[in-house]
Amino acid sequence: MKSVSALISRIRGSEKNGYLFMLPYIIFFCLFIAYPLIFSFVLIFHRWNIVTPMEWIALRNFFRMFQDPLFARAIINTLVFLVLHIPLQIVIALIFAVLLNSAIKFRGLFRSVYFFPVVVSGVVVTILWAQLYNYESGLFNHILTTIGLPAVPWLVDPGFAMPSIAIMATWKNVGLYIVLFLVGLQTIPAYLYEAARIDGASGKDQFLNITLPMLNPTIVVIFILSTIGGFSLFIEPYIMTGGGPMNSTLSAMLYIYNQAFSFNHMGYAAALGFVFALIILSVVMLQRKVLETGDYST
């Protein structure tokens, strides 16, 4: 009986130690995750400019949102960015991953080089590309004019601005997805390719009927990560264009930021963020449903 009591006391003592070790994270979660989420939900139903007390306005923030042409424009701009960025990023990442998965020299060096932009600060990369895109003195236009082609208004023309940002974002993030595709490629059993070659399958047939179907889980993950990252587009338009020209690069995140910290419309910004989160969730769930049932075979 004494041994059982001692065992129970020891277990309770270990539980107390466990809770003690969890305490720092519990404090962090309460202060920086739970409290901001609850406070943001409260803000949805209020008008607040930080200076004056909050004013209860019920659902008027949502009524205002659905009559706000700039928010609709910001959502459309973000979707345009996703349509340009995600296919470009996946295709480029897959091509380089297939090349790096083959027997080439200096594979480790190339993998490091392609991954390097991922670890560089997004602000630094954006400033660098803003200089490259400069209409008068940028390197890209200097090369074009040198070979006799006209200069391109990369960031000053509404038709070029968002595609230019999509190209830059692809260069910044593609290294991460190359690594993910490499992991997926290296998990494909080699005997599948050997059997396909024995049956006379061409390289194209092997890619379409073995590589792509086996990479389906990786493609789903990359689509979801790219979508979430694309919906979070902020640094690039904030630094490079400020949302212009003519609001052509005004992303949803940048618009929410402007409403909150430029105009002090905290309640409205919270409502925008809530609806935007629902949009992201809906798009990601739809993508997952479509991609997980996709058939890449021919």
Secondary structure, 3 states (H helix, E strand, C coil): CHHHHHHHHHHHHHHHHHHHHHHHHHHHHHHHHHHHHHHHHHHCCEECCCCCCCEECCCHHHHHHHCCHHHHHHHHHHHHHHHHHHHHHHHHHHHHHHHHHCCCCCHHHHHHHHHHHHHCCHHHHHHHHHHHCCCCCCHHHHHHHHCCCCCCCCCCCHHHHHHHHHHHHHHHHHHHHHHHHHHHHHCCCHHHHHHHHHCCCCHHHHHHHHHHHHCHHHHHHHHHHHHHHHHCCCHHHHHHCCCCCCCCCCCHHHHHHHHHHHCCCHHHHHHHHHHHHHHHHHHHHHHHHHHHCCCCCC
